[in-house]
Amino acid sequence: MLSCFLCLFVACAVGCGKQQAPLTIGVLPITDNLPFWIAEEKGYLNEEGVEVNFVTFPSAMERDSAFTAGQIDVGVGDLLAVAQMRQGGTEVKAIAVCQGVKPEEGRFAVLSAPGSGITEVEHLKNVPVACSLKTINEFVLDRLLVGAGFKPDEIRKVVIAKIPVRLEALLNGSIKAAVLPDPFAALAEANGAHLIVDDTTENISQTVVIARDDTVTGNLEALKRLMKAYDRAVADIQADPEAWGSLLKEKARVPDPVLPGGKHGLKVTFSRAVIPAREDVKTVVDWLKDKSILKENLDYGDLVEERVIGG
């Protein structure tokens, strides 16, 4: 009788510690996903006891549609996407900051075209700057230029939604200025574009790890294990930031001229996962409301899940 009881106790203990279901992570070919790729390559996911399936999407729109359809559990995006998905009825929240714990992480920059004659931020007043509207690109542009003393009516925008097309238009001179994230900003600089202003001194742009509410409810332990593996990968990046060129080239399609370590190489910087700060969330929500993008009164608790990192 005692042996049967012990067997049942052991079986329950093992079963309770096991992950309930694999996590499906939607990834884009962007540098923000580097810790997840390292965690997979170095076996940290297995060592932490979390089973993960990666699904690659070519665009943020398709990733967000997959969230809405319940096809993925986790992804990397930004707080603007979280708020807009939430408003549309897709129950997701940010569980951690990915890049943007420190200002130098995940750079966005405003650059001018080669030969444009634009070399100072003041030169951008009333000059159309290419970006995508209602996205983090426009958010960063507004924050940078208002921070430089621009009045809202002095900030002009031209819509070029696709980043590679925007980069090409900047380099061929068909537009005078553009907002670009790295590695596209670094590639533009390598090809003669002028860096006018970026967000490496003020923490404006952030990406976050996003999870569905039902995943948090039904698979919280797996999410905690995932972020432990993530933090182990971040420690590897911090120990040797230039060691991940091949992975960035393969997974994030970073071109050779801007791989870490070169003259125009990316600065690969990540911090351990933290919960989004309340003031950062409020800034995003206020901007979305000011643009009439957000119709609902969403607060911090509507957009951030604290149990994965803080629980």
C-alpha positions as CSV (number, residue, x, y, z in Angstrom):
1,M,0.0,0.0,0.0
2,L,2.8,2.4,1.0
3,S,4.7,1.6,-2.3
4,C,1.6,2.4,-4.3
5,F,1.2,5.7,-2.5
6,L,4.8,6.7,-3.1
7,C,4.4,5.8,-6.8
8,L,1.3,8.1,-7.1
9,F,3.1,10.9,-5.2
10,V,6.2,10.7,-7.5
11,A,4.0,10.6,-10.6
12,C,2.0,13.6,-9.4
13,A,5.2,15.6,-8.6
14,V,6.7,14.8,-12.0
15,G,3.4,15.6,-13.8
16,C,2.8,18.8,-12.0
17,G,6.3,20.1,-12.9
18,K,5.9,19.3,-16.6
19,Q,4.9,21.9,-19.2
20,Q,1.3,21.5,-20.2
21,A,1.7,22.3,-23.9
22,P,4.5,23.5,-26.2
23,L,4.7,27.3,-26.7
24,T,4.4,28.6,-30.2
25,I,6.5,31.7,-30.7
26,G,5.9,33.9,-33.7
27,V,9.2,35.5,-34.9
28,L,10.1,38.1,-37.5
29,P,13.5,38.3,-39.1
30,I,14.6,41.1,-36.8
31,T,17.4,41.4,-34.3
32,D,15.1,41.7,-31.3
33,N,14.6,37.9,-31.4
34,L,18.3,37.1,-31.0
35,P,18.0,35.9,-27.3
36,F,15.4,33.3,-28.4
37,W,17.5,32.1,-31.2
38,I,20.6,31.8,-28.9
39,A,18.5,30.0,-26.3
40,E,17.4,27.5,-28.9
41,E,20.9,27.0,-30.4
42,K,22.7,26.6,-27.0
43,G,20.1,24.3,-25.6
44,Y,18.9,26.6,-22.8
45,L,15.2,26.0,-23.7
46,N,15.6,22.2,-23.2
47,E,17.7,22.7,-20.0
48,E,14.9,24.9,-18.6
49,G,12.3,22.3,-19.5
50,V,10.3,24.4,-22.0
51,E,9.2,23.0,-25.3
52,V,9.0,25.7,-28.1
53,N,7.9,25.8,-31.7
54,F,9.1,28.7,-33.7
55,V,7.0,30.1,-36.6
56,T,8.5,32.8,-38.8
57,F,6.4,35.6,-40.2
58,P,7.5,38.2,-42.9
59,S,5.6,41.1,-41.3
60,A,4.3,42.4,-38.0
61,M,0.8,42.5,-39.5
62,E,0.9,38.8,-40.2
63,R,2.3,38.1,-36.7
64,D,-0.6,40.1,-35.2
65,S,-3.1,38.3,-37.3
66,A,-1.7,35.0,-36.0
67,F,-2.2,36.2,-32.4
68,T,-5.8,37.1,-33.2
69,A,-6.4,33.6,-34.7
70,G,-4.8,31.9,-31.7
71,Q,-2.1,30.4,-33.9
72,I,0.8,31.7,-31.7
73,D,1.3,32.1,-27.9
74,V,4.2,34.5,-27.8
75,G,5.9,37.0,-30.0
76,V,8.1,40.2,-30.0
77,G,6.4,43.4,-30.9
78,D,5.8,46.8,-29.3
79,L,3.4,48.4,-26.9
80,L,1.6,50.1,-29.7
81,A,0.8,46.8,-31.2
82,V,-0.3,45.4,-27.9
83,A,-2.7,48.3,-27.4
84,Q,-4.2,48.1,-30.9
85,M,-4.6,44.3,-30.7
86,R,-6.3,44.7,-27.3
87,Q,-8.6,47.4,-28.6
88,G,-9.5,45.0,-31.5
89,G,-10.5,42.3,-29.1
90,T,-7.3,40.1,-29.2
91,E,-6.5,39.4,-25.5
92,V,-2.7,39.8,-25.3
93,K,-0.3,41.6,-22.9
94,A,3.3,42.5,-22.7
95,I,5.2,40.3,-20.3
96,A,8.6,41.8,-20.5
97,V,10.7,44.5,-22.2
98,C,12.8,43.0,-25.0
99,Q,14.9,45.9,-26.3
100,G,14.7,49.3,-24.8
101,V,15.5,48.7,-21.1
102,K,18.4,51.1,-21.8
103,P,18.3,53.9,-24.5
104,E,21.1,52.4,-26.6
105,E,19.1,49.2,-27.2
106,G,17.1,48.8,-30.4
107,R,18.1,52.0,-32.1
108,F,15.7,54.0,-34.3
109,A,17.2,56.9,-36.3
110,V,16.1,59.8,-38.5
111,L,18.5,60.0,-41.5
112,S,18.8,62.3,-44.5
113,A,19.6,61.3,-48.0
114,P,23.1,61.5,-49.4
115,G,23.4,64.9,-51.2
116,S,20.3,66.3,-49.6
117,G,22.2,69.0,-47.8
118,I,20.3,68.2,-44.6
119,T,22.9,67.8,-41.8
120,E,21.2,69.3,-38.7
121,V,17.9,68.4,-37.1
122,E,16.6,72.0,-37.6
123,H,16.9,71.4,-41.4
124,L,14.0,68.9,-41.0
125,K,11.3,71.5,-40.2
126,N,8.5,71.2,-42.8
127,V,10.5,68.6,-44.7
128,P,8.6,65.4,-45.4
129,V,10.1,62.4,-43.5
130,A,9.3,58.9,-44.7
131,C,7.7,56.6,-42.1
132,S,4.8,54.3,-41.6
133,L,1.8,55.8,-39.8
134,K,0.2,54.6,-36.6
135,T,3.3,52.6,-35.8
136,I,6.4,52.8,-33.6
137,N,8.1,54.6,-36.5
138,E,5.8,57.5,-36.4
139,F,5.8,57.5,-32.6
140,V,9.6,57.7,-32.5
141,L,9.6,60.5,-35.2
142,D,7.2,62.6,-33.2
143,R,9.0,62.1,-29.9
144,L,12.4,62.9,-31.4
145,L,11.4,66.0,-33.3
146,V,9.1,67.4,-30.5
147,G,12.0,66.7,-28.2
148,A,14.2,68.8,-30.5
149,G,11.8,71.8,-30.2
150,F,9.6,71.2,-33.2
151,K,5.9,72.2,-33.1
152,P,3.6,69.5,-34.3
153,D,2.6,71.4,-37.4
154,E,6.4,71.6,-38.4
155,I,6.6,67.8,-38.6
156,R,5.7,66.6,-42.0
157,K,5.4,62.9,-43.0
158,V,5.3,60.9,-46.2
159,V,4.1,57.3,-46.0
160,I,6.4,54.5,-47.1
161,A,5.3,51.6,-45.0
162,K,7.8,48.9,-46.1
163,I,11.2,49.5,-44.5
164,P,13.3,48.1,-47.4
165,V,11.4,50.4,-49.8
166,R,11.9,53.3,-47.5
167,L,15.7,52.6,-47.3
168,E,16.0,52.4,-51.1
169,A,14.0,55.7,-51.5
170,L,16.3,57.4,-49.1
171,L,19.5,56.2,-50.7
172,N,18.4,57.1,-54.3
173,G,17.3,60.5,-53.2
174,S,13.6,60.3,-54.0
175,I,12.9,61.3,-50.4
176,K,15.0,63.6,-48.3
177,A,14.7,61.9,-44.9
178,A,13.4,58.8,-43.3
179,V,12.9,57.0,-40.0
180,L,14.7,53.6,-39.9
181,P,15.4,51.0,-37.2
182,D,18.7,49.1,-37.1
183,P,20.1,47.3,-39.1
184,F,18.5,49.4,-41.8
185,A,19.7,52.7,-40.2
186,A,23.2,51.3,-40.0
187,L,23.1,50.2,-43.6
188,A,21.9,53.6,-44.7
189,E,24.8,55.2,-42.9
190,A,27.2,52.7,-44.6
191,N,25.9,53.9,-47.9
192,G,26.3,57.6,-47.3
193,A,23.1,58.7,-45.5
194,H,23.5,61.3,-42.8
195,L,22.5,60.5,-39.2
196,I,20.4,63.4,-38.0
197,V,19.1,62.2,-34.7
198,D,18.4,58.9,-32.9
199,D,17.0,57.6,-29.7
200,T,20.2,56.3,-28.1
201,T,20.2,59.0,-25.5
202,E,16.5,58.9,-24.6
203,N,14.6,55.7,-24.1
204,I,11.8,56.2,-26.7
205,S,11.6,52.9,-28.7
206,Q,10.9,49.7,-26.9
207,T,10.0,46.2,-28.1
208,V,8.3,43.8,-25.7
209,V,7.6,40.1,-25.4
210,I,3.9,39.6,-25.9
211,A,1.8,36.7,-24.8
212,R,-1.8,35.7,-25.1
213,D,-3.9,36.0,-21.9
214,D,-5.0,32.4,-22.2
215,T,-1.4,31.3,-22.5
216,V,-0.5,33.1,-19.3
217,T,-3.5,31.5,-17.5
218,G,-3.0,28.0,-18.8
219,N,0.8,27.8,-19.2
220,L,2.3,30.3,-16.8
221,E,5.2,28.0,-15.7
222,A,6.3,27.5,-19.3
223,L,6.4,31.2,-19.8
224,K,8.6,31.6,-16.7
225,R,10.9,28.9,-17.9
226,L,11.0,30.6,-21.4
227,M,12.2,33.9,-19.9
228,K,14.8,32.1,-17.7
229,A,16.3,30.7,-20.9
230,Y,16.0,34.1,-22.5
231,D,18.0,35.7,-19.7
232,R,20.7,33.1,-20.0
233,A,21.0,34.0,-23.7
234,V,21.1,37.7,-22.8
235,A,24.1,37.0,-20.4
236,D,25.9,35.4,-23.4
237,I,25.3,38.5,-25.5
238,Q,26.5,40.7,-22.7
239,A,29.7,38.6,-22.4
240,D,30.5,38.8,-26.1
241,P,28.3,41.2,-28.1
242,E,30.1,40.6,-31.4
243,A,29.9,36.7,-31.3
244,W,26.5,36.4,-33.0
245,G,27.1,37.6,-36.5
246,S,26.4,34.3,-38.2
247,L,23.1,33.9,-36.3
248,L,22.1,37.5,-37.1
249,K,22.9,37.0,-40.8
250,E,21.0,33.7,-41.0
251,K,17.9,34.5,-38.8
252,A,17.6,38.3,-39.0
253,R,19.1,38.7,-42.5
254,V,21.5,41.3,-41.3
255,P,23.7,42.3,-44.3
256,D,27.5,41.8,-44.1
257,P,28.4,45.5,-44.1
258,V,26.6,46.0,-40.8
259,L,27.3,42.8,-38.9
260,P,28.8,43.4,-35.4
261,G,32.4,44.3,-35.3
262,G,32.7,46.2,-38.6
263,K,33.1,49.9,-39.3
264,H,29.3,50.3,-39.5
265,G,28.5,47.3,-37.4
266,L,25.5,47.0,-35.2
267,K,25.8,47.6,-31.5
268,V,24.3,44.4,-30.1
269,T,23.0,45.3,-26.7
270,F,20.4,43.5,-24.6
271,S,19.3,43.7,-20.9
272,R,17.8,41.0,-18.7
273,A,14.0,40.9,-19.1
274,V,12.1,43.4,-16.9
275,I,8.5,44.4,-16.7
276,P,7.5,47.5,-18.8
277,A,7.6,50.7,-16.7
278,R,4.3,52.5,-16.0
279,E,5.5,55.8,-17.4
280,D,6.6,54.2,-20.7
281,V,3.2,52.5,-21.1
282,K,1.4,55.8,-20.3
283,T,3.5,57.7,-22.9
284,V,2.5,55.2,-25.6
285,V,-1.2,55.2,-24.6
286,D,-1.3,59.0,-24.5
287,W,0.3,59.3,-28.0
288,L,-2.2,56.7,-29.4
289,K,-5.1,58.7,-27.9
290,D,-3.7,62.0,-29.2
291,K,-3.6,60.4,-32.7
292,S,-7.2,59.1,-32.2
293,I,-5.9,55.6,-32.8
294,L,-6.9,54.4,-29.4
295,K,-10.6,54.8,-28.6
296,E,-10.7,52.9,-25.3
297,N,-9.3,53.9,-21.9
298,L,-6.7,51.2,-21.5
299,D,-4.6,51.3,-18.4
300,Y,-1.3,49.6,-17.3
301,G,-3.1,46.5,-16.1
302,D,-4.8,46.1,-19.5
303,L,-1.5,46.0,-21.4
304,V,1.0,44.5,-19.0
305,E,1.1,41.0,-17.4
306,E,3.3,41.1,-14.2
307,R,3.1,37.4,-13.2
308,V,5.7,36.1,-15.6
309,I,8.7,38.2,-14.6
310,G,7.5,39.7,-11.3
311,G,5.4,36.8,-10.0
